[in-house]
Amino acid sequence: MSGPVAPAGAGRLPWVALASLGLPGGAIGGYLTYVRWTEGTAACYGIGECGTVQTSSYSEVAGVPVALMGLLYFVTIASLALVRLWRGSRELWWAPAALSLALAATGFAAYLAYVEVSVLGAICAWCMAMASLTVVSLGFAAWAAALSREPT
């Protein structure tokens, strides 16, 4: 009976990185979602104006907090990476799926960053940290996609 098979060498690194990003990204998304749902105040420690951003009309899409969307993104991308690592599959859909998710999330994060700076005139440090992690995840997803196209 054989167990899980992990991809070998450098092909494994972007997936490990994507799985690892789930922890800080999910933690920030979870914290901001909790703050939003409890109508609390995010602890910004004097850096930025989290309250202004968290209570703006841009902090929800169709009644769903954008922080929850961020949480779901990081849980999804980390789960995808973990399953990819555990199965060790060379199926071709893993990397394009991760790259598509990361592109969509990064585009949305860029839009939200624009809104913070240009429309609201307020910056939430937690939101910017989450946006930064999203951009980093795009880099790792692109790396995974590039490696998946290499001949075996």
ChimeraX attribute file (.defattr): number of C-alpha atoms within 10 A of each C-alpha:
attribute: neighborCount
match mode: 1-to-1
recipient: residues
	/A:1	2
	/A:2	4
	/A:3	7
	/A:4	11
	/A:5	12
	/A:6	16
	/A:7	17
	/A:8	10
	/A:9	7
	/A:10	10
	/A:11	18
	/A:12	17
	/A:13	16
	/A:14	20
	/A:15	27
	/A:16	16
	/A:17	16
	/A:18	25
	/A:19	23
	/A:20	17
	/A:21	21
	/A:22	23
	/A:23	15
	/A:24	15
	/A:25	25
	/A:26	22
	/A:27	17
	/A:28	21
	/A:29	26
	/A:30	18
	/A:31	17
	/A:32	26
	/A:33	21
	/A:34	16
	/A:35	17
	/A:36	21
	/A:37	10
	/A:38	9
	/A:39	12
	/A:40	13
	/A:41	15
	/A:42	18
	/A:43	16
	/A:44	13
	/A:45	9
	/A:46	8
	/A:47	11
	/A:48	15
	/A:49	20
	/A:50	23
	/A:51	19
	/A:52	17
	/A:53	21
	/A:54	24
	/A:55	14
	/A:56	12
	/A:57	11
	/A:58	15
	/A:59	16
	/A:60	16
	/A:61	10
	/A:62	6
	/A:63	8
	/A:64	11
	/A:65	19
	/A:66	23
	/A:67	25
	/A:68	21
	/A:69	17
	/A:70	26
	/A:71	24
	/A:72	17
	/A:73	21
	/A:74	31
	/A:75	20
	/A:76	17
	/A:77	23
	/A:78	25
	/A:79	15
	/A:80	19
	/A:81	26
	/A:82	18
	/A:83	16
	/A:84	22
	/A:85	21
	/A:86	14
	/A:87	14
	/A:88	15
	/A:89	15
	/A:90	12
	/A:91	9
	/A:92	11
	/A:93	11
	/A:94	18
	/A:95	25
	/A:96	16
	/A:97	15
	/A:98	24
	/A:99	21
	/A:100	14
	/A:101	19
	/A:102	24
	/A:103	19
	/A:104	14
	/A:105	21
	/A:106	20
	/A:107	15
	/A:108	16
	/A:109	22
	/A:110	17
	/A:111	11
	/A:112	20
	/A:113	19
	/A:114	14
	/A:115	16
	/A:116	22
	/A:117	12
	/A:118	11
	/A:119	11
	/A:120	16
	/A:121	12
	/A:122	17
	/A:123	21
	/A:124	22
	/A:125	19
	/A:126	21
	/A:127	23
	/A:128	17
	/A:129	14
	/A:130	23
	/A:131	22
	/A:132	16
	/A:133	19
	/A:134	26
	/A:135	19
	/A:136	17
	/A:137	31
	/A:138	22
	/A:139	17
	/A:140	23
	/A:141	28
	/A:142	20
	/A:143	17
	/A:144	24
	/A:145	21
	/A:146	13
	/A:147	16
	/A:148	18
	/A:149	10
	/A:150	8
	/A:151	5
	/A:152	6
